[in-house]
Amino acid sequence: MKTVLIFFGGNSNEREISVITGMLVLNLLRGKCNAVPVYLLPAGGMATGDFHSPADFKIGAKTRFIPVAFTDGGIVRRHKIIRADCALNCCHGGMGEDGTLAALFAFYRIPSASPAVPMSAVCMDKVLTKAIARGLDVPTVEGFCVREGEDALARAEELGYPVIVKPARLGSSIGVKVARDGEELGRALGLAFRLDSVALVEKYLAGKRDINCAACRLHGEIVLSPLEEVFSGEDILTFSEKYEAGRGSKLPAELDGETAELIRACTRKLYEVLEGRGIVRADFLIAEGRVYFNELNSVPGSLAYYLFGATLSEGRNFLLALIEEAALPAGKETLVSGILEGDVFSGRKGAKRR
């Protein structure tokens, strides 16, 4: 039976959503593998324990946390090494999703069934993601990035109101606002800069449709999910609609063949170019008959298992298939120059001479 480390939590605005995803995945995998939960504490460090539901992480819950730490090939708990066949990243936002955790998997030689460092870093930064998408001729909404302290008013007026303002490196619609004039723009940027140092300002698409497509790699091949349309009653798809009282979704989405194929082709292109591993969800907008790429999620909510199966049993089998694909980053031969065996100060770059 494989030992799978399931990472969730962390110091992130999306920590609570990560707890929900982590516990869902943990409970789906119980009994099918040796599923070991690893909770990233908000204040730092990692812990495991006898976790069963998100209620174990409520304020005041009498949950016992057992400290753990990374070691080569796994983690160590109470001086006992737990060797891992696979790590599964369920962290939303923060250093859990931005490539930091993926780098630790690689450093400690823990096979991972989740995206590696490059894709994680790109997906986390909406500005960088859009730049890469445009370079691949994937259509995006017109917009610009603004850094804290810069004046965005003239550029927003040139772009034309209304605009949508997003923190560049957050998810779950946190800090996202629509601005219809300069005053609202100032307030929206003020909120964004409370959460991040870079914001993305884009043209707002009235009457848009939200379409999702997930991608993963199974048996060495890229597999795409059916397309999902998520419904919203607000200007944007809000945090509340995503996680509390939304208007639901339709799977598969009702789209004409050409539109559906364009979305699937764009998703495949992004996944392939970024050397995707694990599951990623690409989000698109449709407005006035045109398709626009919105963002990539390297750790989508619930790991987007529901896009690959209608039942919990199918979702469990999908996650087990992902685990079978777990691998270390491909390595190449490391050359040794032998310079340390000689006079390391003799070369032009060996040391500065006075």
C-alpha positions as a Markdown table, in Angstrom:
| # | Residue | x | y | z |
|---|---|---|---|---|
| 1 | Met | 0.0 | 0.0 | 0.0 |
| 2 | Lys | 1.4 | 3.4 | -1.0 |
| 3 | Thr | 2.2 | 6.0 | 1.5 |
| 4 | Val | 0.8 | 9.4 | 0.4 |
| 5 | Leu | 1.5 | 12.7 | 2.2 |
| 6 | Ile | -1.4 | 15.1 | 1.9 |
| 7 | Phe | -0.3 | 18.7 | 2.4 |
| 8 | Phe | -2.9 | 21.4 | 3.3 |
| 9 | Gly | -3.3 | 24.6 | 5.3 |
| 10 | Gly | -0.5 | 27.3 | 5.4 |
| 11 | Asn | -0.3 | 31.0 | 6.0 |
| 12 | Ser | -2.7 | 32.1 | 3.3 |
| 13 | Asn | -5.9 | 34.0 | 2.8 |
| 14 | Glu | -7.2 | 30.7 | 1.4 |
| 15 | Arg | -6.2 | 28.5 | 4.3 |
| 16 | Glu | -9.7 | 27.6 | 5.3 |
| 17 | Ile | -10.5 | 26.4 | 1.7 |
| 18 | Ser | -7.3 | 24.4 | 1.7 |
| 19 | Val | -8.4 | 22.7 | 4.9 |
| 20 | Ile | -11.7 | 21.7 | 3.2 |
| 21 | Thr | -9.8 | 20.4 | 0.1 |
| 22 | Gly | -7.2 | 18.5 | 2.3 |
| 23 | Met | -9.8 | 16.8 | 4.4 |
| 24 | Leu | -11.9 | 15.8 | 1.4 |
| 25 | Val | -8.9 | 14.3 | -0.3 |
| 26 | Leu | -7.8 | 12.6 | 2.9 |
| 27 | Asn | -11.1 | 11.0 | 3.5 |
| 28 | Leu | -11.5 | 9.9 | -0.1 |
| 29 | Leu | -8.1 | 8.1 | 0.1 |
| 30 | Arg | -8.4 | 6.5 | 3.5 |
| 31 | Gly | -8.2 | 2.7 | 3.2 |
| 32 | Lys | -7.0 | 2.9 | -0.4 |
| 33 | Cys | -3.5 | 4.0 | 0.6 |
| 34 | Asn | -1.6 | 5.0 | 3.7 |
| 35 | Ala | -2.9 | 8.6 | 3.7 |
| 36 | Val | -0.8 | 10.8 | 6.0 |
| 37 | Pro | -2.2 | 14.3 | 6.6 |
| 38 | Val | 0.4 | 17.1 | 6.9 |
| 39 | Tyr | -1.0 | 20.4 | 8.1 |
| 40 | Leu | 1.0 | 23.6 | 7.4 |
| 41 | Leu | 0.5 | 25.7 | 10.5 |
| 42 | Pro | -0.3 | 29.3 | 9.9 |
| 43 | Ala | 2.4 | 30.4 | 12.3 |
| 44 | Gly | 5.0 | 28.1 | 10.6 |
| 45 | Gly | 6.0 | 24.5 | 10.9 |
| 46 | Met | 4.1 | 21.3 | 10.0 |
| 47 | Ala | 2.1 | 18.8 | 12.0 |
| 48 | Thr | 0.1 | 15.6 | 11.6 |
| 49 | Gly | -2.6 | 14.1 | 13.7 |
| 50 | Asp | -5.8 | 12.1 | 13.8 |
| 51 | Phe | -7.8 | 14.5 | 11.6 |
| 52 | His | -11.2 | 13.6 | 10.3 |
| 53 | Ser | -13.1 | 16.8 | 9.3 |
| 54 | Pro | -12.6 | 20.6 | 8.8 |
| 55 | Ala | -14.2 | 20.9 | 12.3 |
| 56 | Asp | -10.9 | 19.7 | 13.7 |
| 57 | Phe | -9.4 | 23.1 | 12.6 |
| 58 | Lys | -12.0 | 25.4 | 14.1 |
| 59 | Ile | -10.9 | 28.0 | 16.6 |
| 60 | Gly | -11.1 | 26.3 | 20.0 |
| 61 | Ala | -11.1 | 22.8 | 18.7 |
| 62 | Lys | -9.2 | 20.4 | 21.0 |
| 63 | Thr | -7.2 | 18.9 | 18.2 |
| 64 | Arg | -3.8 | 17.4 | 18.9 |
| 65 | Phe | -1.1 | 18.4 | 16.5 |
| 66 | Ile | 2.1 | 16.3 | 16.3 |
| 67 | Pro | 5.0 | 18.2 | 14.8 |
| 68 | Val | 6.7 | 16.7 | 11.7 |
| 69 | Ala | 9.6 | 17.8 | 9.6 |
| 70 | Phe | 11.0 | 17.0 | 6.1 |
| 71 | Thr | 13.7 | 14.4 | 5.8 |
| 72 | Asp | 15.2 | 12.8 | 2.7 |
| 73 | Gly | 12.4 | 10.8 | 1.0 |
| 74 | Gly | 9.6 | 11.8 | 3.4 |
| 75 | Ile | 8.9 | 13.2 | 6.8 |
| 76 | Val | 10.0 | 12.5 | 10.3 |
| 77 | Arg | 7.5 | 12.2 | 13.2 |
| 78 | Arg | 8.7 | 11.6 | 16.8 |
| 79 | His | 12.1 | 10.4 | 15.5 |
| 80 | Lys | 10.4 | 8.0 | 13.2 |
| 81 | Ile | 10.9 | 8.4 | 9.5 |
| 82 | Ile | 7.8 | 8.0 | 7.2 |
| 83 | Arg | 9.0 | 7.2 | 3.7 |
| 84 | Ala | 6.6 | 8.7 | 1.1 |
| 85 | Asp | 5.7 | 7.2 | -2.3 |
| 86 | Cys | 3.9 | 10.4 | -3.2 |
| 87 | Ala | 3.1 | 13.9 | -2.0 |
| 88 | Leu | -0.2 | 15.6 | -2.9 |
| 89 | Asn | -0.5 | 19.4 | -2.6 |
| 90 | Cys | -3.9 | 20.6 | -1.4 |
| 91 | Cys | -2.6 | 24.1 | -0.4 |
| 92 | His | -4.5 | 27.1 | -1.8 |
| 93 | Gly | -2.5 | 30.3 | -2.0 |
| 94 | Gly | 0.7 | 31.4 | -0.2 |
| 95 | Met | 3.9 | 29.4 | -0.2 |
| 96 | Gly | 1.9 | 26.2 | -0.5 |
| 97 | Glu | 0.8 | 27.0 | -4.0 |
| 98 | Asp | 3.5 | 29.4 | -5.4 |
| 99 | Gly | 6.2 | 26.7 | -5.9 |
| 100 | Thr | 7.8 | 26.8 | -2.5 |
| 101 | Leu | 6.3 | 23.6 | -1.4 |
| 102 | Ala | 6.9 | 22.0 | -4.8 |
| 103 | Ala | 10.6 | 23.0 | -4.4 |
| 104 | Leu | 10.8 | 21.3 | -1.0 |
| 105 | Phe | 9.4 | 18.1 | -2.5 |
| 106 | Ala | 12.1 | 18.2 | -5.1 |
| 107 | Phe | 14.8 | 19.1 | -2.6 |
| 108 | Tyr | 13.9 | 16.2 | -0.3 |
| 109 | Arg | 13.4 | 13.8 | -3.2 |
| 110 | Ile | 9.7 | 13.2 | -2.5 |
| 111 | Pro | 7.8 | 12.1 | -5.7 |
| 112 | Ser | 4.9 | 14.5 | -6.3 |
| 113 | Ala | 1.5 | 14.1 | -8.0 |
| 114 | Ser | 1.1 | 17.9 | -8.1 |
| 115 | Pro | 2.5 | 20.6 | -10.4 |
| 116 | Ala | 6.2 | 21.3 | -10.2 |
| 117 | Val | 8.0 | 24.6 | -9.4 |
| 118 | Pro | 7.8 | 26.3 | -12.8 |
| 119 | Met | 4.1 | 25.7 | -13.4 |
| 120 | Ser | 3.2 | 26.5 | -9.8 |
| 121 | Ala | 5.1 | 29.9 | -9.9 |
| 122 | Val | 3.5 | 30.9 | -13.2 |
| 123 | Cys | 0.0 | 29.9 | -12.1 |
| 124 | Met | 0.3 | 31.9 | -8.9 |
| 125 | Asp | 1.0 | 35.2 | -10.7 |
| 126 | Lys | -1.8 | 36.4 | -12.9 |
| 127 | Val | 0.4 | 39.0 | -14.5 |
| 128 | Leu | 3.0 | 36.4 | -15.5 |
| 129 | Thr | 0.3 | 33.9 | -16.6 |
| 130 | Lys | -1.3 | 36.5 | -18.9 |
| 131 | Ala | 2.1 | 37.4 | -20.4 |
| 132 | Ile | 2.8 | 33.8 | -21.2 |
| 133 | Ala | -0.7 | 33.2 | -22.6 |
| 134 | Arg | -0.3 | 36.2 | -24.9 |
| 135 | Gly | 3.0 | 34.9 | -26.1 |
| 136 | Leu | 1.2 | 31.6 | -27.0 |
| 137 | Asp | -1.5 | 33.4 | -28.9 |
| 138 | Val | -4.1 | 32.5 | -26.2 |
| 139 | Pro | -6.7 | 35.3 | -26.1 |
| 140 | Thr | -6.8 | 37.4 | -22.9 |
| 141 | Val | -8.7 | 40.4 | -21.7 |
| 142 | Glu | -7.1 | 43.8 | -22.3 |
| 143 | Gly | -5.5 | 45.2 | -19.2 |
| 144 | Phe | -2.4 | 46.2 | -17.3 |
| 145 | Cys | -0.6 | 45.6 | -14.1 |
| 146 | Val | 0.0 | 48.2 | -11.4 |
| 147 | Arg | 2.4 | 48.1 | -8.5 |
| 148 | Glu | 1.8 | 49.7 | -5.1 |
| 149 | Gly | 2.6 | 53.4 | -5.3 |
| 150 | Glu | 2.0 | 53.7 | -9.0 |
| 151 | Asp | -0.7 | 55.9 | -10.4 |
| 152 | Ala | -3.2 | 53.8 | -12.4 |
| 153 | Leu | -5.9 | 56.4 | -13.1 |
| 154 | Ala | -4.8 | 57.6 | -16.5 |
| 155 | Arg | -4.3 | 54.1 | -17.8 |
| 156 | Ala | -7.7 | 53.0 | -16.4 |
| 157 | Glu | -9.4 | 55.9 | -18.2 |
| 158 | Glu | -7.6 | 55.0 | -21.4 |
| 159 | Leu | -8.7 | 51.4 | -21.0 |
| 160 | Gly | -12.3 | 52.5 | -20.3 |
| 161 | Tyr | -14.6 | 51.8 | -17.3 |
| 162 | Pro | -15.8 | 49.6 | -15.9 |
| 163 | Val | -12.7 | 47.7 | -15.0 |
| 164 | Ile | -12.0 | 44.7 | -12.8 |
| 165 | Val | -9.2 | 44.9 | -10.2 |
| 166 | Lys | -7.5 | 41.8 | -8.8 |
| 167 | Pro | -4.6 | 41.1 | -6.5 |
| 168 | Ala | -2.0 | 39.5 | -8.8 |
| 169 | Arg | -1.2 | 36.5 | -6.5 |
| 170 | Leu | -4.4 | 35.6 | -4.7 |
| 171 | Gly | -7.3 | 33.3 | -5.6 |
| 172 | Ser | -10.9 | 32.4 | -4.6 |
| 173 | Ser | -12.0 | 35.9 | -5.7 |
| 174 | Ile | -10.5 | 37.4 | -2.6 |
| 175 | Gly | -9.9 | 41.1 | -3.0 |
| 176 | Val | -11.5 | 41.2 | -6.5 |
| 177 | Lys | -13.6 | 44.3 | -7.2 |
| 178 | Val | -15.3 | 46.0 | -10.2 |
| 179 | Ala | -14.6 | 49.7 | -10.5 |
| 180 | Arg | -16.9 | 52.0 | -12.6 |
| 181 | Asp | -15.0 | 55.3 | -12.1 |
| 182 | Gly | -11.8 | 56.7 | -10.6 |
| 183 | Glu | -13.1 | 56.8 | -7.1 |
| 184 | Glu | -14.1 | 53.2 | -7.1 |
| 185 | Leu | -10.8 | 52.3 | -8.7 |
| 186 | Gly | -8.9 | 53.9 | -5.8 |
| 187 | Arg | -10.9 | 51.9 | -3.3 |
| 188 | Ala | -10.4 | 48.7 | -5.3 |
| 189 | Leu | -6.7 | 49.2 | -5.5 |
| 190 | Gly | -6.5 | 50.1 | -1.9 |
| 191 | Leu | -8.1 | 46.7 | -1.0 |
| 192 | Ala | -5.8 | 44.9 | -3.5 |
| 193 | Phe | -2.7 | 46.4 | -2.1 |
| 194 | Arg | -3.7 | 45.4 | 1.5 |
| 195 | Leu | -3.4 | 41.8 | 0.2 |
| 196 | Asp | -0.6 | 42.0 | -2.4 |
| 197 | Ser | 2.0 | 44.4 | -3.8 |
| 198 | Val | 0.9 | 44.0 | -7.4 |
| 199 | Ala | -2.6 | 44.3 | -8.9 |
| 200 | Leu | -4.1 | 43.5 | -12.3 |
| 201 | Val | -6.5 | 45.9 | -13.9 |
| 202 | Glu | -8.6 | 44.6 | -16.8 |
| 203 | Lys | -11.5 | 45.6 | -18.9 |
| 204 | Tyr | -14.7 | 44.3 | -17.3 |
| 205 | Leu | -16.8 | 42.0 | -19.5 |
| 206 | Ala | -20.5 | 42.6 | -18.9 |
| 207 | Gly | -22.7 | 39.5 | -19.3 |
| 208 | Lys | -19.7 | 37.2 | -19.4 |
| 209 | Arg | -19.9 | 33.4 | -18.9 |
| 210 | Asp | -17.5 | 31.5 | -16.7 |
| 211 | Ile | -16.1 | 28.3 | -18.2 |
| 212 | Asn | -13.7 | 25.9 | -16.6 |
| 213 | Cys | -11.5 | 23.2 | -18.1 |
| 214 | Ala | -9.2 | 20.9 | -16.1 |
| 215 | Ala | -6.1 | 19.2 | -17.4 |
| 216 | Cys | -3.9 | 16.4 | -16.0 |
| 217 | Arg | -1.4 | 13.9 | -17.2 |
| 218 | Leu | -2.4 | 10.2 | -17.0 |
| 219 | His | -0.3 | 7.3 | -18.5 |
| 220 | Gly | 2.0 | 10.0 | -19.9 |
| 221 | Glu | -0.8 | 11.7 | -21.9 |
| 222 | Ile | -2.5 | 15.0 | -21.3 |
| 223 | Val | -6.2 | 14.4 | -20.4 |
| 224 | Leu | -8.8 | 17.2 | -20.5 |
| 225 | Ser | -12.0 | 17.3 | -18.5 |
| 226 | Pro | -15.4 | 18.1 | -19.8 |
| 227 | Leu | -16.1 | 21.9 | -19.8 |
| 228 | Glu | -18.0 | 23.3 | -16.9 |
| 229 | Glu | -20.0 | 26.5 | -16.7 |
| 230 | Val | -20.3 | 28.1 | -13.3 |
| 231 | Phe | -23.2 | 30.5 | -12.8 |
| 232 | Ser | -23.1 | 33.8 | -10.9 |
| 233 | Gly | -25.7 | 36.4 | -9.9 |
| 234 | Glu | -23.1 | 39.1 | -9.2 |
| 235 | Asp | -20.7 | 41.2 | -11.3 |
| 236 | Ile | -18.0 | 38.6 | -10.6 |
| 237 | Leu | -18.0 | 35.0 | -9.4 |
| 238 | Thr | -17.7 | 35.8 | -5.7 |
| 239 | Phe | -16.1 | 33.9 | -2.8 |
| 240 | Ser | -19.5 | 33.3 | -1.4 |
| 241 | Glu | -20.9 | 31.9 | -4.7 |
| 242 | Lys | -17.9 | 29.6 | -5.0 |
| 243 | Tyr | -18.0 | 28.1 | -1.5 |
| 244 | Glu | -21.2 | 29.0 | 0.3 |
| 245 | Ala | -24.5 | 29.7 | -1.5 |
| 246 | Gly | -23.8 | 29.8 | -5.2 |
| 247 | Arg | -26.1 | 29.3 | -8.2 |
| 248 | Gly | -24.5 | 26.1 | -9.2 |
| 249 | Ser | -22.9 | 24.9 | -12.4 |
| 250 | Lys | -23.6 | 22.9 | -15.5 |
| 251 | Leu | -21.4 | 20.0 | -16.6 |
| 252 | Pro | -20.9 | 19.7 | -19.5 |
| 253 | Ala | -21.4 | 23.3 | -20.4 |
| 254 | Glu | -23.7 | 24.1 | -23.4 |
| 255 | Leu | -21.3 | 25.5 | -26.0 |
| 256 | Asp | -21.0 | 25.3 | -29.7 |
| 257 | Gly | -18.3 | 22.9 | -31.0 |
| 258 | Glu | -15.9 | 25.6 | -32.2 |
| 259 | Thr | -16.0 | 27.5 | -28.9 |
| 260 | Ala | -15.5 | 24.3 | -26.9 |
| 261 | Glu | -12.6 | 23.2 | -29.0 |
| 262 | Leu | -10.9 | 26.5 | -28.7 |
| 263 | Ile | -11.1 | 26.4 | -24.9 |
| 264 | Arg | -9.8 | 22.8 | -24.9 |
| 265 | Ala | -6.9 | 23.7 | -27.3 |
| 266 | Cys | -5.9 | 26.7 | -25.2 |
| 267 | Thr | -5.9 | 24.6 | -22.0 |
| 268 | Arg | -3.8 | 21.8 | -23.6 |
| 269 | Lys | -1.3 | 24.4 | -25.0 |
| 270 | Leu | -0.8 | 26.1 | -21.6 |
| 271 | Tyr | -0.4 | 22.7 | -19.8 |
| 272 | Glu | 2.0 | 21.3 | -22.4 |
| 273 | Val | 4.2 | 24.4 | -22.7 |
| 274 | Leu | 4.5 | 24.7 | -18.9 |
| 275 | Glu | 5.4 | 21.0 | -18.7 |
| 276 | Gly | 2.3 | 20.3 | -16.6 |
| 277 | Arg | 2.1 | 17.5 | -14.0 |
| 278 | Gly | -0.8 | 16.8 | -11.7 |
| 279 | Ile | -4.1 | 18.5 | -12.1 |
| 280 | Val | -4.6 | 22.2 | -13.2 |
| 281 | Arg | -7.8 | 24.0 | -13.9 |
| 282 | Ala | -7.9 | 26.7 | -16.6 |
| 283 | Asp | -10.6 | 29.3 | -16.2 |
| 284 | Phe | -12.1 | 31.1 | -19.3 |
| 285 | Leu | -14.6 | 33.9 | -19.9 |
| 286 | Ile | -16.9 | 34.1 | -22.9 |
| 287 | Ala | -18.3 | 37.5 | -23.8 |
| 288 | Glu | -20.0 | 38.7 | -27.1 |
| 289 | Gly | -19.1 | 35.4 | -28.7 |
| 290 | Arg | -15.4 | 35.7 | -27.9 |
| 291 | Val | -13.3 | 33.4 | -25.7 |
| 292 | Tyr | -10.8 | 34.9 | -23.2 |
| 293 | Phe | -8.4 | 33.0 | -21.0 |
| 294 | Asn | -8.7 | 34.2 | -17.4 |
| 295 | Glu | -6.3 | 32.2 | -15.1 |
| 296 | Leu | -4.7 | 28.9 | -14.2 |
| 297 | Asn | -5.1 | 27.2 | -10.9 |
| 298 | Ser | -2.4 | 24.8 | -10.0 |
| 299 | Val | -4.2 | 23.7 | -6.8 |
| 300 | Pro | -7.9 | 24.0 | -7.8 |
| 301 | Gly | -10.7 | 23.6 | -5.2 |
| 302 | Ser | -11.3 | 19.9 | -4.3 |
| 303 | Leu | -8.4 | 19.3 | -6.8 |
| 304 | Ala | -11.2 | 19.5 | -9.4 |
| 305 | Tyr | -11.8 | 15.8 | -9.1 |
| 306 | Tyr | -15.5 | 16.4 | -9.8 |
| 307 | Leu | -14.7 | 17.4 | -13.3 |
| 308 | Phe | -13.4 | 13.9 | -14.0 |
| 309 | Gly | -16.2 | 11.9 | -12.3 |
| 310 | Ala | -19.7 | 12.3 | -11.1 |
| 311 | Thr | -19.5 | 10.2 | -8.0 |
| 312 | Leu | -17.2 | 10.0 | -5.0 |
| 313 | Ser | -16.0 | 6.6 | -6.1 |
| 314 | Glu | -15.0 | 8.0 | -9.5 |
| 315 | Gly | -13.3 | 10.9 | -7.8 |
| 316 | Arg | -11.4 | 8.5 | -5.6 |
| 317 | Asn | -10.3 | 6.5 | -8.6 |
| 318 | Phe | -9.2 | 9.6 | -10.3 |
| 319 | Leu | -7.0 | 10.7 | -7.4 |
| 320 | Leu | -5.5 | 7.2 | -7.2 |
| 321 | Ala | -4.6 | 7.4 | -10.9 |
| 322 | Leu | -2.9 | 10.8 | -10.3 |
| 323 | Ile | -0.9 | 9.2 | -7.4 |
| 324 | Glu | 0.3 | 6.5 | -9.8 |
| 325 | Glu | 1.7 | 9.3 | -12.0 |
| 326 | Ala | 3.8 | 10.7 | -9.1 |
| 327 | Ala | 7.4 | 11.3 | -10.0 |
| 328 | Leu | 10.5 | 13.2 | -9.1 |
| 329 | Pro | 11.5 | 16.1 | -11.4 |
| 330 | Ala | 13.5 | 14.7 | -14.3 |
| 331 | Gly | 17.1 | 15.1 | -13.5 |
| 332 | Lys | 20.2 | 15.1 | -15.7 |
| 333 | Glu | 23.8 | 14.3 | -15.1 |
| 334 | Thr | 25.6 | 16.7 | -12.7 |
| 335 | Leu | 29.1 | 17.6 | -13.9 |
| 336 | Val | 32.0 | 17.9 | -11.5 |
| 337 | Ser | 34.7 | 20.3 | -12.7 |
| 338 | Gly | 37.3 | 19.2 | -10.2 |
| 339 | Ile | 38.3 | 22.9 | -9.5 |
| 340 | Leu | 38.3 | 22.3 | -5.8 |
| 341 | Glu | 41.1 | 19.8 | -6.2 |
| 342 | Gly | 43.4 | 22.6 | -7.4 |
| 343 | Asp | 44.2 | 26.2 | -6.5 |
| 344 | Val | 40.7 | 27.8 | -6.4 |
| 345 | Phe | 42.2 | 31.3 | -6.3 |
| 346 | Ser | 44.4 | 31.0 | -9.4 |
| 347 | Gly | 41.7 | 31.7 | -11.9 |
| 348 | Arg | 40.5 | 35.1 | -13.1 |
| 349 | Lys | 37.1 | 34.6 | -11.3 |
| 350 | Gly | 38.4 | 32.6 | -8.4 |
| 351 | Ala | 38.7 | 35.5 | -6.1 |
| 352 | Lys | 39.1 | 39.3 | -6.2 |
| 353 | Arg | 42.6 | 40.4 | -5.7 |
| 354 | Arg | 43.6 | 43.6 | -4.0 |
